[in-house]
Amino acid sequence: MAKKKVEQESLDFPLQKENYILLIIGFAIIMLGFLLMMGGKSDDPNVFNEEIFNFRRITLAPIVVLFGFIFEIWAIMKKPKEAKSE
């Protein structure tokens, strides 16, 4: 009887499979935001390239990264659904 109770306690993880899948999705969103920030360098270091100040790098990418971090927090805090025991 004691062994059954120990097995039951060891299987209660704070995060379930659904939470880990959501964490991976959030990580992918964050990586997408950082990929959107890439680029815009100049071939000649003596020439300034205005391409680094476009909408994608200044506005869109930081919003995507911020959404990814908020999604990560939600994925951790999400309570897993209770399994019906019948």
C-alpha positions as CSV (number, residue, x, y, z in Angstrom):
1,M,0.0,0.0,0.0
2,A,2.8,2.4,0.8
3,K,4.5,1.7,-2.6
4,K,1.3,2.6,-4.4
5,K,1.1,5.9,-2.5
6,V,4.7,6.7,-3.4
7,E,4.0,6.0,-7.1
8,Q,1.0,8.2,-7.0
9,E,2.9,11.1,-5.5
10,S,5.8,10.8,-7.9
11,L,3.5,11.1,-11.0
12,D,2.0,14.4,-9.9
13,F,4.2,16.9,-11.9
14,P,3.5,20.6,-11.7
15,L,3.4,21.0,-15.5
16,Q,1.7,18.5,-17.8
17,K,2.4,17.6,-21.4
18,E,0.1,20.4,-22.6
19,N,2.1,23.0,-20.7
20,Y,5.3,21.8,-22.3
21,I,3.9,21.9,-25.8
22,L,2.7,25.5,-25.1
23,L,6.2,26.4,-23.8
24,I,7.8,25.1,-27.0
25,I,5.3,27.2,-29.1
26,G,6.1,30.3,-27.0
27,F,9.9,29.7,-27.5
28,A,9.3,29.5,-31.3
29,I,7.4,32.8,-31.2
30,I,10.3,34.4,-29.3
31,M,12.8,33.0,-31.9
32,L,10.6,34.3,-34.7
33,G,10.8,37.8,-33.2
34,F,14.5,37.7,-33.0
35,L,14.8,36.5,-36.5
36,L,12.7,39.4,-37.6
37,M,15.2,41.7,-36.0
38,M,18.1,40.4,-38.1
39,G,19.7,42.1,-41.1
40,G,20.1,45.7,-42.2
41,K,23.9,45.8,-42.0
42,S,25.9,47.8,-44.5
43,D,28.5,46.2,-46.8
44,D,30.8,49.2,-46.3
45,P,31.4,50.2,-42.6
46,N,31.9,53.8,-43.6
47,V,28.4,54.1,-45.1
48,F,25.3,54.4,-42.9
49,N,22.4,52.1,-43.9
50,E,18.9,53.4,-43.2
51,E,17.5,49.9,-43.5
52,I,18.1,49.2,-39.8
53,F,15.3,51.6,-38.9
54,N,12.4,50.0,-40.8
55,F,9.1,49.0,-39.4
56,R,9.9,45.3,-39.1
57,R,13.0,45.8,-36.9
58,I,11.9,48.7,-34.8
59,T,8.2,47.9,-34.2
60,L,7.0,44.5,-35.3
61,A,9.9,42.3,-34.0
62,P,9.8,43.7,-30.4
63,I,6.0,43.3,-30.3
64,V,6.4,39.6,-31.4
65,V,9.1,39.0,-28.8
66,L,7.0,40.6,-26.1
67,F,4.0,38.5,-27.1
68,G,6.2,35.4,-26.9
69,F,7.2,36.1,-23.4
70,I,3.6,36.8,-22.3
71,F,2.6,33.5,-24.0
72,E,5.4,31.7,-22.0
73,I,4.1,33.1,-18.7
74,W,0.6,32.0,-19.7
75,A,1.8,28.6,-20.6
76,I,3.4,28.1,-17.2
77,M,0.5,29.4,-15.3
78,K,-2.2,27.5,-17.3
79,K,-3.8,24.9,-15.1
80,P,-4.0,21.5,-16.7
81,K,-7.4,20.0,-17.3
82,E,-8.5,17.5,-14.7
83,A,-8.7,13.9,-15.9
84,K,-12.1,12.3,-15.4
85,S,-11.7,9.2,-13.2
86,E,-14.4,6.7,-13.8
